[in-house]
Amino acid sequence: MDPEVARRLMQEGATLVLLDMPPGTEVGIDMNSWNIGNKFRGVKMIPPGIHFVYYSSVNLKERMTAPRTGFFYNFGRGELVARRWNPANEDLEDTVSETDRQRMKDDLRSLDSSLGRYPYSSWKKWVSLSNRISDATLQRLEPINRKISSVTDLIPDEDEDKQPDAAGAGISGPAPVDTDDIRLPAMSARPGTEVRYTKMWTRQFPQGSSAQEITQHSMDASYQLTGFIGSLDKLYGDQVSSTMSDRSHVQEILAELQFSFLCFLVGMNYDSFEQWKRLVVMMCSCDAAISKYPQLFSDFISDLYFQMGEVPRDFFVDIVSNNNFLATALNTLFTTVKVGEELPRSEEHTSELQSRKIS
């Protein structure tokens, strides 16, 4: 590391202190992870900004790793964040008192030898994948419990007694008993643990559309994108300060794209992959919206370029059908961009994406 950068991070970098974590536990921050030793107490010299911290219990004897859990945190300059390991539920908890936290901050020198240094060489990559995520984004999308888990915490669905009849129509009441049909109970995510993604419009065309208009909207997702932006406008108008401009509402689509991608890539959350996939398909299927939001689509191509650098080339191929949704979506986008002239020039990232595109 450059000595000047190291000196600045020693003064302004944040510190993450993790107390009572058992040796062998997998701990990570952003794109870096380690299996910790006996002396590990946390990470120092963390560049200020939003980071993702994650961890997994490890059974060294059986060589088994528990599901991954993580959380986003916006580290301030010189801030010390402390968490304590709870062996009962194998989770990090915010139970360190303010007095103990301040004591550790005042005597940080004694902890220094037990703190790992943030791998600054990976900082540029992390910024390229997370630079659009803000506190407002986290407030909007994070689960109520602020934990991202790779395994959904399921509980019995309260509406499981509502079963479809033989004709497929929904009715209330118990279903006919079939002794040969043993089923698992209907399950849903425990309230407060699910990521609160923006719901996509299921209707692809306005109500009352003609057959020609239905066909047009089925080929062009601009109507769906407009509805998505309208949902963000309403949400931020109700909950976020007026400092959020109209452009920020539009750009929040890309913030959600980055958030879902990181929760999927680093947090190993499958629901996040599904949301990221839906957003990519929607953006790539737009035609008329490109001329209305040219900067949005230029930035989308740039963000997708950096994301594609972090996944294996064959990751998005369906093993069963050999169907690649990403190749299909990108082909549609590149065809639209090629025939249109509204999009600001971004040939470098566009051509690189075409070369990375799985065919």
C-alpha positions as CSV (number, residue, x, y, z in Angstrom):
1,M,0.0,0.0,0.0
2,D,1.2,3.5,-0.8
3,P,2.6,5.0,2.5
4,E,0.5,8.2,2.1
5,V,-2.7,6.1,1.6
6,A,-1.8,4.0,4.6
7,R,-1.2,7.1,6.8
8,R,-4.6,8.6,5.7
9,L,-6.4,5.3,6.4
10,M,-4.8,5.0,9.9
11,Q,-6.2,8.5,10.7
12,E,-9.6,8.4,8.9
13,G,-10.3,4.7,8.3
14,A,-13.0,3.0,10.4
15,T,-12.6,0.0,12.6
16,L,-14.8,-3.1,13.0
17,V,-14.3,-5.0,16.3
18,L,-15.8,-8.5,16.6
19,L,-15.7,-9.9,20.1
20,D,-15.8,-13.5,21.2
21,M,-15.8,-15.0,17.7
22,P,-14.6,-18.7,17.8
23,P,-11.5,-19.6,15.8
24,G,-12.2,-21.0,12.3
25,T,-15.3,-18.8,11.7
26,E,-15.5,-17.5,8.2
27,V,-15.6,-13.7,8.3
28,G,-15.7,-11.3,5.4
29,I,-16.1,-7.7,4.4
30,D,-17.0,-6.7,0.8
31,M,-15.1,-9.0,-1.6
32,N,-12.7,-10.5,0.9
33,S,-13.2,-13.3,3.4
34,W,-11.0,-15.3,5.9
35,N,-11.2,-18.1,8.3
36,I,-10.1,-16.4,11.5
37,G,-7.5,-17.5,14.1
38,N,-7.3,-17.2,17.8
39,K,-6.0,-13.6,17.9
40,F,-8.5,-12.1,15.5
41,R,-10.5,-9.2,16.9
42,G,-11.7,-7.4,13.8
43,V,-10.7,-5.3,10.8
44,K,-9.0,-1.8,10.7
45,M,-8.3,0.8,8.1
46,I,-11.7,0.4,6.5
47,P,-12.3,3.2,3.9
48,P,-15.3,5.3,5.0
49,G,-18.6,4.4,3.2
50,I,-21.0,1.5,2.8
51,H,-19.6,-2.0,3.2
52,F,-21.0,-5.5,3.6
53,V,-19.9,-7.6,6.6
54,Y,-20.7,-11.3,6.6
55,Y,-19.9,-14.4,8.6
56,S,-20.6,-18.2,8.8
57,S,-20.0,-20.6,11.6
58,V,-17.6,-23.4,10.8
59,N,-17.5,-26.9,12.3
60,L,-13.8,-27.6,12.0
61,K,-14.2,-31.2,13.1
62,E,-16.8,-32.1,10.5
63,R,-15.5,-29.5,8.0
64,M,-19.0,-28.0,7.6
65,T,-19.9,-24.4,7.1
66,A,-23.2,-22.8,8.3
67,P,-25.3,-20.6,6.0
68,R,-23.9,-17.1,5.5
69,T,-25.4,-14.0,7.3
70,G,-24.4,-10.4,6.7
71,F,-25.3,-6.8,7.0
72,F,-24.6,-3.5,5.3
73,Y,-23.1,-0.7,7.3
74,N,-22.1,2.9,6.4
75,F,-18.8,3.4,8.2
76,G,-18.0,7.0,9.2
77,R,-14.5,8.5,9.3
78,G,-12.6,7.2,12.3
79,E,-15.7,5.3,13.5
80,L,-15.4,2.2,15.7
81,V,-18.2,-0.4,15.2
82,A,-18.3,-3.3,17.7
83,R,-20.3,-6.5,17.6
84,R,-20.3,-9.5,20.0
85,W,-20.7,-13.1,19.0
86,N,-23.6,-15.0,20.6
87,P,-22.8,-18.7,20.7
88,A,-26.4,-19.7,21.5
89,N,-27.7,-18.6,18.1
90,E,-24.3,-18.3,16.3
91,D,-24.9,-14.7,15.3
92,L,-23.3,-11.3,15.8
93,E,-25.3,-9.0,17.9
94,D,-25.2,-5.3,18.7
95,T,-24.9,-5.8,22.4
96,V,-21.7,-3.9,23.1
97,S,-22.4,-0.9,25.4
98,E,-21.5,2.6,24.4
99,T,-19.1,2.8,27.4
100,D,-17.2,-0.3,26.3
101,R,-17.2,0.9,22.7
102,Q,-15.7,4.2,23.7
103,R,-13.1,2.5,25.9
104,M,-12.0,0.4,23.0
105,K,-11.8,3.4,20.8
106,D,-9.7,5.3,23.3
107,D,-7.3,2.4,23.7
108,L,-7.3,1.2,20.1
109,R,-3.5,0.8,20.2
110,S,-3.8,-2.2,22.4
111,L,-6.2,-3.9,19.9
112,D,-4.1,-3.0,16.9
113,S,-2.0,-6.2,16.7
114,S,-5.3,-8.3,16.7
115,L,-6.9,-6.3,13.8
116,G,-6.6,-7.4,10.2
117,R,-5.9,-4.7,7.6
118,Y,-8.7,-4.0,5.1
119,P,-7.4,-5.2,1.7
120,Y,-7.2,-1.8,0.0
121,S,-6.4,-3.3,-3.4
122,S,-10.0,-4.5,-3.6
123,W,-11.5,-1.2,-2.7
124,K,-11.8,0.1,-6.3
125,K,-13.6,-3.1,-7.3
126,W,-16.1,-2.7,-4.4
127,V,-16.8,0.9,-5.3
128,S,-17.6,0.0,-8.9
129,L,-20.2,-2.5,-7.6
130,S,-21.8,-0.4,-4.8
131,N,-21.3,3.3,-5.6
132,R,-25.0,4.0,-6.2
133,I,-26.2,2.5,-2.9
134,S,-27.0,5.1,-0.3
135,D,-28.4,5.2,3.2
136,A,-31.8,5.8,1.6
137,T,-31.4,2.7,-0.5
138,L,-30.6,0.6,2.6
139,Q,-33.5,2.1,4.5
140,R,-35.8,1.2,1.7
141,L,-34.6,-2.3,0.9
142,E,-33.0,-3.9,4.0
143,P,-35.0,-6.4,6.0
144,I,-36.5,-5.0,9.2
145,N,-33.9,-7.0,11.2
146,R,-31.1,-5.6,8.9
147,K,-29.7,-9.1,8.3
148,I,-29.2,-10.6,4.9
149,S,-29.2,-14.4,5.1
150,S,-28.4,-17.0,2.5
151,V,-31.2,-19.2,3.9
152,T,-34.8,-17.9,4.3
153,D,-36.2,-18.2,7.8
154,L,-39.5,-19.9,7.1
155,I,-42.6,-20.3,9.2
156,P,-46.0,-21.9,8.5
157,D,-48.2,-19.7,6.3
158,E,-51.3,-18.4,8.1
159,D,-53.3,-18.7,4.8
160,E,-52.4,-22.4,4.2
161,D,-56.0,-23.4,4.9
162,K,-57.0,-21.7,1.7
163,Q,-56.6,-24.4,-1.0
164,P,-57.7,-24.5,-4.6
165,D,-60.5,-26.7,-5.6
166,A,-60.3,-29.3,-8.3
167,A,-61.1,-26.7,-11.0
168,G,-58.3,-24.5,-9.8
169,A,-60.5,-21.7,-8.3
170,G,-59.4,-20.4,-4.9
171,I,-61.8,-21.3,-2.0
172,S,-61.7,-20.9,1.7
173,G,-61.7,-24.0,3.9
174,P,-60.0,-27.3,4.1
175,A,-59.1,-29.2,1.0
176,P,-60.3,-32.7,0.4
177,V,-58.1,-35.2,2.2
178,D,-56.0,-37.5,0.0
179,T,-54.2,-40.1,2.1
180,D,-51.8,-40.8,-0.8
181,D,-50.8,-37.2,-1.1
182,I,-48.5,-36.2,1.8
183,R,-47.5,-32.5,1.4
184,L,-45.2,-30.2,3.3
185,P,-47.1,-27.3,5.0
186,A,-47.3,-24.0,3.2
187,M,-44.4,-21.8,4.3
188,S,-43.5,-18.1,4.1
189,A,-40.6,-15.9,5.2
190,R,-40.7,-14.9,8.9
191,P,-41.9,-11.2,9.0
192,G,-39.0,-8.8,9.3
193,T,-36.4,-11.1,7.6
194,E,-37.3,-10.7,4.0
195,V,-35.5,-8.2,1.7
196,R,-38.1,-5.5,0.8
197,Y,-37.5,-5.3,-2.9
198,T,-39.7,-3.1,-5.1
199,K,-42.5,-5.1,-6.6
200,M,-42.4,-5.4,-10.3
201,W,-45.5,-4.6,-12.3
202,T,-47.1,-7.9,-13.4
203,R,-49.3,-6.1,-16.0
204,Q,-47.3,-5.3,-19.1
205,F,-49.8,-3.1,-20.8
206,P,-52.4,-0.4,-19.7
207,Q,-55.9,-1.6,-18.9
208,G,-58.1,-1.2,-22.0
209,S,-55.3,-1.6,-24.5
210,S,-56.1,-2.7,-28.0
211,A,-54.7,-5.9,-29.4
212,Q,-52.0,-3.9,-31.3
213,E,-51.1,-2.0,-28.1
214,I,-50.9,-5.3,-26.1
215,T,-48.5,-6.7,-28.7
216,Q,-46.4,-3.5,-28.6
217,H,-46.1,-3.4,-24.8
218,S,-45.3,-7.1,-24.7
219,M,-42.3,-6.4,-26.8
220,D,-41.3,-3.2,-25.1
221,A,-41.0,-3.1,-21.3
222,S,-41.0,0.7,-21.2
223,Y,-44.5,0.7,-19.6
224,Q,-43.3,-1.6,-16.9
225,L,-40.2,0.6,-16.3
226,T,-42.5,3.7,-16.0
227,G,-44.5,1.9,-13.4
228,F,-41.4,1.0,-11.5
229,I,-40.2,4.6,-11.5
230,G,-43.7,5.7,-10.4
231,S,-43.5,3.4,-7.4
232,L,-40.1,4.9,-6.4
233,D,-41.4,8.5,-6.9
234,K,-44.3,7.7,-4.5
235,L,-42.1,5.9,-2.0
236,Y,-39.4,8.6,-1.8
237,G,-42.0,11.4,-1.9
238,D,-43.6,9.9,1.2
239,Q,-40.6,8.7,3.2
240,V,-37.4,10.5,2.1
241,S,-36.5,14.2,2.4
242,S,-37.1,16.6,-0.5
243,T,-33.3,16.6,-1.1
244,M,-33.9,13.5,-3.3
245,S,-34.3,14.9,-6.8
246,D,-36.3,13.3,-9.6
247,R,-33.2,12.1,-11.2
248,S,-32.2,10.3,-7.9
249,H,-35.6,8.5,-8.1
250,V,-34.7,7.2,-11.5
251,Q,-31.1,6.3,-10.5
252,E,-32.5,4.3,-7.5
253,I,-33.3,1.6,-10.1
254,L,-29.6,1.1,-10.5
255,A,-29.1,1.3,-6.7
256,E,-31.5,-1.6,-6.3
257,L,-29.8,-3.4,-9.2
258,Q,-26.4,-3.1,-7.3
259,F,-28.0,-4.0,-4.0
260,S,-29.6,-7.1,-5.3
261,F,-26.5,-8.2,-7.2
262,L,-24.3,-7.8,-4.0
263,C,-26.8,-9.6,-1.8
264,F,-26.8,-12.4,-4.3
265,L,-23.0,-12.5,-5.1
266,V,-21.6,-11.9,-1.6
267,G,-24.7,-12.6,0.6
268,M,-25.6,-15.7,-1.3
269,N,-29.3,-14.8,-1.2
270,Y,-31.4,-16.4,-3.9
271,D,-34.3,-14.0,-3.7
272,S,-31.8,-11.3,-4.5
273,F,-30.7,-13.1,-7.7
274,E,-34.3,-13.3,-8.8
275,Q,-34.8,-9.6,-8.3
276,W,-31.6,-8.8,-10.1
277,K,-32.6,-11.0,-13.0
278,R,-36.0,-9.3,-13.2
279,L,-34.4,-5.9,-13.3
280,V,-31.9,-6.8,-15.9
281,V,-34.6,-8.4,-18.2
282,M,-36.8,-5.3,-17.8
283,M,-34.0,-2.8,-18.6
284,C,-32.8,-4.8,-21.6
285,S,-36.3,-5.1,-23.0
286,C,-37.0,-1.4,-23.1
287,D,-37.2,0.5,-26.4
288,A,-39.2,3.8,-26.1
289,A,-37.8,4.5,-22.6
290,I,-34.2,4.7,-23.9
291,S,-34.9,8.0,-25.6
292,K,-36.6,9.3,-22.4
293,Y,-33.9,8.2,-20.0
294,P,-30.7,8.0,-22.0
295,Q,-28.4,8.5,-19.0
296,L,-30.1,5.8,-17.1
297,F,-29.4,3.2,-19.8
298,S,-25.9,4.4,-20.3
299,D,-25.2,4.0,-16.6
300,F,-27.0,0.6,-16.6
301,I,-24.6,-0.7,-19.3
302,S,-21.7,0.6,-17.2
303,D,-22.9,-1.1,-14.0
304,L,-23.7,-4.4,-15.8
305,Y,-20.1,-4.3,-17.3
306,F,-18.6,-4.3,-13.8
307,Q,-21.0,-6.9,-12.5
308,M,-20.2,-9.3,-15.3
309,G,-16.6,-9.2,-14.4
310,E,-17.4,-10.9,-11.1
311,V,-19.3,-14.0,-12.2
312,P,-18.2,-17.1,-14.1
313,R,-19.0,-17.1,-17.8
314,D,-21.3,-20.2,-17.6
315,F,-23.0,-19.2,-14.3
316,F,-26.3,-18.0,-15.9
317,V,-26.8,-21.1,-18.1
318,D,-29.7,-23.3,-17.2
319,I,-28.2,-26.8,-17.0
320,V,-31.5,-28.5,-17.9
321,S,-32.6,-26.4,-20.9
322,N,-29.2,-24.8,-21.8
323,N,-31.1,-21.5,-21.8
324,N,-29.2,-18.3,-21.0
325,F,-31.5,-15.5,-20.0
326,L,-28.6,-13.0,-19.9
327,A,-27.5,-13.7,-23.5
328,T,-31.1,-13.3,-24.7
329,A,-31.6,-10.0,-22.7
330,L,-28.3,-8.5,-23.9
331,N,-29.0,-9.4,-27.5
332,T,-32.3,-7.5,-27.2
333,L,-30.5,-4.5,-25.6
334,F,-27.7,-4.3,-28.1
335,T,-30.1,-4.5,-31.0
336,T,-32.1,-1.7,-29.6
337,V,-29.0,0.4,-28.9
338,K,-27.6,-0.3,-32.4
339,V,-30.6,1.0,-34.3
340,G,-31.2,4.0,-32.0
341,E,-29.1,7.0,-31.5
342,E,-30.5,8.4,-28.3
343,L,-28.1,6.6,-25.9
344,P,-25.0,8.6,-24.9
345,R,-21.8,7.0,-26.2
346,S,-20.6,4.1,-24.1
347,E,-18.9,2.0,-26.8
348,E,-16.1,0.7,-24.5
349,H,-18.5,-1.0,-22.0
350,T,-21.0,-2.0,-24.6
351,S,-18.4,-3.8,-26.8
352,E,-16.8,-5.4,-23.7
353,L,-20.2,-6.7,-22.6
354,Q,-20.8,-8.1,-26.1
355,S,-17.5,-10.0,-25.9
356,R,-18.4,-11.3,-22.4
357,K,-21.9,-12.2,-23.4
358,I,-22.5,-16.0,-23.2
359,S,-23.7,-17.3,-26.5
